[in-house]
Amino acid sequence: MKVSVCIVNKDPNKPLEKTFDSLKDNMDYIDDIVISTKAPKSYGARSLHINSQNEALHRNACLKAAKNPYILWLSSDSELEEDTLEEFLDILEDYPDTDIIYPNEVYIDNGEEEVKNYTDWHGAQNSLLQSLSIEKHLPKWGVLTKKESLVKAGGFEELYGPQTFYGYIYKNLKNISLKLSDLSFVNNYENENFIDTSYHSKLLRDVFGLYPIKELFGSLEWENEPVATATALTLTADRLFEYFDFFNASNFYRQALLTFHNQESLRKLIETYIRMGLFDEAKKMAHTQSMEKIEEKEIIDRIETTQKLVEKIESSVKEGRLSEILGAAQEIFDYYNGAPLYNIFGVIEYLLKNYPQAYRYFYKAVTMNPVDNDIISNLADMAKRLDKEEEVLSLINRITR
């Protein structure tokens, strides 16, 4: 059997020698190579000339162009190990109905390697679903997929951008079969210095609305439904918090408290307000809810200390002490990693005329708090300067809808 190889490359000027070289030992099983942008003529690959940063558009173009029943997906930062396709096809002989075969992964970030040995999820789709973090349990590159299954599912959704592969799995998990090739590895190099976690958040919230809550959290004791529901909502909020989506995390924590009042959800809601920069709301929650007096005082003190830190940094910016603040940036963020700080550092970079970096800071601030008009205004102004207005509108829609 021969397979098609799709190399998703968002940068048409990026060298692809390492990715192509990694295919040499697998060429006995390849007769069709497609690159989503521009392909070097010497490699005999077809070019699709996709001009977009949306991964789903690249994948869908490859899906349409692929000639064979199975597609191997690589990025321009992936390297396949020798004998990988031979091992994949051996698995297909034993499990002919498999829709996705995936390898283990060597994840390389700034020269540091992390070996990820994945679980074999064959026949264990429910457990994978209940992780609510499929991206931590499966690679998205070096994966062999059945073309027919992808076409039947309608391909990849643009709404999920770099998470579109996991969107396909989440939404079709009951209808597809996965199998690990435990002897195989793919090398994936991380070259992104900014990861937009709003796509993770959007996908998670859509999954929460797609499946019954008892199916997503089947391990909870549903005999006491209010407690189980509050726990499920809090666990979902925790995951959104990891994605820096404090706006939606706060909504889930509030729902949990309304379902069953508990100290754990309350503490996390207060922390979320602090990270959003909603200091008055955080103090109000600490004062009005049933907390121990000692703990209440500790929380109020921390809120006020954080608020004073933000105000002090704002004053320093107005006084022009920019280099002093930048020199203490790591120490500041170690103490408080919240939306107001990202907004302030965006202002600093703007004043220094480092507009792309200012944009990234403002973008992160809006991801954390998409309802603060000052932060939104700063991001909108920078987006207009850099011709990224559509990207910003998309971000706000992802988080607030």
Sequence and secondary structure as in RCSB ss.txt:
>XXXX:A:sequence
MKVSVCIVNKDPNKPLEKTFDSLKDNMDYIDDIVISTKAPKSYGARSLHINSQNEALHRNACLKAAKNPYILWLS
SDSELEEDTLEEFLDILEDYPDTDIIYPNEVYIDNGEEEVKNYTDWHGAQNSLLQSLSIEKHLPKWGVLTKKESL
VKAGGFEELYGPQTFYGYIYKNLKNISLKLSDLSFVNNYENENFIDTSYHSKLLRDVFGLYPIKELFGSLEWENE
PVATATALTLTADRLFEYFDFFNASNFYRQALLTFHNQESLRKLIETYIRMGLFDEAKKMAHTQSMEKIEEKEII
DRIETTQKLVEKIESSVKEGRLSEILGAAQEIFDYYNGAPLYNIFGVIEYLLKNYPQAYRYFYKAVTMNPVDNDI
ISNLADMAKRLDKEEEVLSLINRITR
>XXXX:A:secstr
  EEEEEE S TTS  HHHHHTTGGGGGGEEEEEESS   GGGT EE     S HHHHHHHHHHH  SSEEEEEE
TTEEE TTHHHHHHHHHHH TT SEEEEEEEEEETTEEEEE     TT HHHHHHTS GGGTS SSSEEEEHHHH
HHTTS  GGGGGGHHHHHHHHHTTT  EEEEEEEEEEEEE  S   THHHHHHHHHHHHHS HHHHTTTS TTSH
HHHHHHHHHHHHHHHHHTT HHHHHHHHHHHHHHS  HHHHHHHHHHHHHHT HHHHHHHHHHS   HHHHHHHH
HHHHHHHHHHHHHHHHHHTT HHHHHHTHHHHHHH   HHHHHHHHHHHHHTT HHHHHHHHHHHHHH TT HHH
HHHHHHHHHHHT HHHHHHHHHHHH 
